[in-house]
Amino acid sequence: MSVTTATYQQPVWFIPHGAGPCFFMDWQPADTWLQMADFLAKVIPSLPQRPRAIVVISAHWQSETFAVTGAPQPELIYDYYGFPESTYRLTYRAAGAPDLAADIVALLQQQQLPTKLDPERGWDHGVFIPLKVMLPDASIPVVQVAIGQDNNAAAHLALGRALAPLRAQGVMVVASGMSFHNMPGYGDVRYTAPSVAFDAWLTATLEQPEPQRTQALLQWQQAPYAQDCHPPGKEEHFVPLLVAAGAAGTDLGAKVYSQQVLKTQLSAFRFGNLESNGE
């Protein structure tokens, strides 16, 4: 495995990726996604050291086994429906990183996590939509890692732990999902209070040290209103957060963005190097 040692250990992020291509189309009200976009745009500039690569774990790629994109220039997958035609012409021309992808496969296999390299898979909108806001010039190579189809908490925490060594090699790990994701609940005031309560539990949990954080996350479906915010069988937008928590190691989590959007509370979290933004 090739190893590059950095002088700065990159933090781990759990970010909301919005609704489809929401940042690149008209929306009513027009300011619905502006605060989220502003948060995303400030992520890279907030870092003391620019990442040499970005690894994204998106809610929108579930695989029978863990998988890693290996193409040198992945295509885009427009896996959203019913949006303006212009949003299907969006581009994001970041390079892939085949050598890093091979290293990731090796890291996961060393931890006995079934993993495959996928040389054909493109990037879904959970990757390229937020990255277009975070890094418009597409100047940092990107690799995507799939989550498992079973949404198993222990397995995804283990996936994160396997990715953790990349942070000291200048690689930023970004988990892309939503802290609330129940499609009928968006825009419904009956879900406001449940989403706020679940968000409060999640924030308190991620602020805990190890091993308490992991113990709580293993039982996350028993948290207040968890199944209202992430219905059983449709937990894929929460699962990337488990990967982020695993990759964080002993680094504490902190909420770095929170807002009510479409009547529901949505938040982002960062693990590690919390002092870099004066927090």
N, C-alpha and C positions, 0 to 999 in steps of 0.2 A: 504494500500500500504506500502510495506517495504521501508524504507528510510535509506540510508547510507550517512552521510555528509562527504565530503572530505575537505581537507585543501587547495585545488587547484581546480579552475574551468577549466575543460578541454576545449581546443579550439575546433572549428568546422572546418572541412576540406571539400573542394571540390577537388577531385583528378581525373585525367584521368586514366582509367583502361586499355588503350592500345587497341590493335586489337586482339581479341580472346586470345589465350595463348601466345602472342608474346614474352614474357620474357623468355619462356621455350622451345624455338625452334630456329633453324638456320633461319636467315633472311638476305636478301640482300638489301642494304649493311648491313654488320654484326653489325654495330654500331647504326642502326636505333633507337633502343629502349633503348640504354644504359643510356642516360642522364635521361630519364624518370624513369628507374629502380633505378638509383642512388638517385634521389629525393625521391622516395617512400621508399627506404631502410633507409633513414635518418629521416623519420617522427617520429617514436617512440623514437629513441635515442635523438631527439631534445627536448623532453618533460621533464620539471622539475619533474613531478610525473607520474608514469606509470598508465595507465587507469586500472580500475578494470573490465571493459567490453568495448566492441566496438559495436556500433549500426551502421549498414551500410544500406544506402538507395541506391539501385542499379537501373540503367536504365533498367535492364533486368527482372524486375518483375513488371508487371502492373496488377492491380487487379480492379475488379468492385468497391470494397470498399477498403479502406486501410486495410492492413493485416500484421501480425507479425509472424515470425517463432517461434514455441513453442517447437520444439523437443530438447531433451537433447543432441543429437549428429546428427545434420542434415547431410544427404547425399549430394553429389555434383551433380550438374546438368551441364553436358558438352554441353552447349547450343551454341556451335560454330561448324562450318561445313567446311570440306575440309582441315583440318589441319593434321599434321603428327599423325600417330597412337599413338605414345608415349604420345601425349598431352591428350589423353583420359584415361591415366593411372595415371595422376597427382592426388595427395592426399592432403588433408588439414584437419587435425584431431583436430581442435579447438573444444572445448565444446560449446554447446548451453547454453542458460541461461533461462530456463523456468520461473523462478520467475521474472526475469527482463522483460521477454516478457509479462507476465501477468500485470506487473506494467505499461508497455507501452500501452497496450490495455486500461487500466483504465485511464491513462492520456489523451488519445485521445478521449475516450468516455465522459470524463468530459467536453471536449471542443465541444461536440456534433458532433464529426467527426465519421461517420460510420466506424467501425473497427471490424475485426475478428481475432481470434487466429487460426493459421494454424499449427496443430501439425505434419503434414506430409511433408510440403514443405522443400526442400533442399536449398542449397546455389548455386546461378548461378555464372557464371564466372565473373560478375561484383563485386562479393564478394571475391571468393577464389583466383582468379588470382592476384589482387593487394595485398591481405593480405599475400600471399605466399612470396611476395617481402618485404612487410612492417614488417612482423612478421613470419619469417620462422619456428620458433619452435612452432607456434600455441598455445602459452601459455596463451592467454587472451580469455575469453568466448566471443562469437559473437552472435548477434541477427540481423536478416535482417527485414527491414520494406519495404513493397511494396508501389509503387507510384500508383496513380489512372490512369485509362485508358483515362480520358478526358484531361489530361495534363493541367488542369486549374491552372493558376498562383496563384490566391487568395487562393485556397484550399491547395496548396502545401506550400505556405508561412505559412498558418495556421497550417499545419502538423508540420512544423519546430518549430513554437512557442510552440506547445504542447510538443515537445520533449525537449525543452530548459532546463527544471528543472533537467534533468538527468545529465547535465554537472557539477553541484555542488555536484553530488553524485559519481563523479569519472568516469563517462561514457563518452567516446569519440564518437562524432557523425561524421561519415564519409559519405559524399555524393559521390557516384561513378558514373561518367558519362564521357562526353567529351565536352569541350568547343566549339569544331567544330565537327559536325557529319552529314555529307552528303556523303553517300557512293560513288557516282560517282565523288565527288570532290577530294577524296584522290588521290594524285599523279598527279593532274591536275593543271598546273601553273595558269590557269584562276581563280582558287579559292584562290590563295595566297593573293592577295591584299584584297579581301573581308574578308577573315578570319582575316587578320591583323587589318582591320578597325573595325570589330565586337569585336575583342579582346580588342582593345583600348577603345571602348565604355563600354565593360563589366568591365574592370579594373577601369575606372573612376567611374562607377556606384557603384561598391562594396566598393570603398573607401569613398563614401559619408556617412554622418551620417543619422540616422533616423529622420524624416520619408521620406526624399528625396530618400533614397535607395529603399525602398519598392514601392514608387510611380513610380519610373523608372522601376522597375522589373515587376510591374503589366502591363506595356506597352512594355515589352521587344521585342515583335514581330515587333514593329515599329522602333527598333534600326537599324543603318546602316548595311545592308546586313544580317540581322537576318534570313530572310527566305532563303537565299542562304546557310547559315551555318547550319540551322536547318529547313528543309522543313516542310511546314504545314502538320499536321497529323503524323509527325515523330519527334516530339520534345522531346522524352523520355530521350535523353541523356543530355538535358539541364535542365529538370525538377528537378533532384536531387540538382542542384545548388540553386533552389528556396527554397528547404527544408533547405539547409545549411544556407541560408540568414535568414530564419525565426528563426532557432535555435540560430542564433548569437545574437538575441536581439539587444541591442544598440552597441555591439562590432563592430568595424570597420573591413572591409576586407582588405586584402593585397595580391598581387600576389606573390607567393613563388616559382613558377617554370613557365618557358615559353620557348617554342622551336618550330621551324618549323619542323614538321614531315610529310613526304609524301606530301610536298608542302603546308601544311596548318599549321596555328598557333594554338598550343595547350597550355593551361595554367592550373595551379592549384592555388587555393586560400585558405587562412586560415583566420579565424575570431577569434579574442580574443587572449590574452596572446602573443601579437606580440613581446613583449620585450624579450621573452624567447630565441629567436634566434638572438638577437642583432639587430633587425630591428627597 
